[in-house]
C-alpha cells in the first residue's frame, strides 16, 4: 500500500481512539471510583424507577452519590425535572440500604415538574 492509501486508514484509527477517549473523559468519579450504574423503569411506568450501582464494595459513599446522580439523569431525561420522591434512597442508614452481589439498589419516583 502506498502512503496515500494508508492515510484514510490512519485517520479512521485516530478518530476511533479520540472517540473512546472522549467517552472516558465524560465519566465522573465518585469518591475516587468510577462506578457502573444503570437506571430503568419499574412495572412499565416511567415515573417509578430503580438504579443499580456497582461495585459498592469500592466505596459505599461513592456508590450512594453515583446512584443519586444516575437517578437525577433518568428523571431529567424522562420528565425534565430532577425532583425525586425516594422509596429506597441514597440517604438511608447503612443498615437499611439494599446491597446484594456487590450492587446497591435504589428506588424512587420522578416527581412531576
Buried (B, 14 or more C-beta within 10 A) or exposed (E): EEEEEEEEEEEEEEEEEEEEEEEEEEEEEBBEBEBEBEBEBBEEEBBBBBBBBBBBEBBBEBBBBBBBBBBBBBBBEBBEEBBBEBEBBBEEEEEEBEBEEEBBBBBBBBEEE
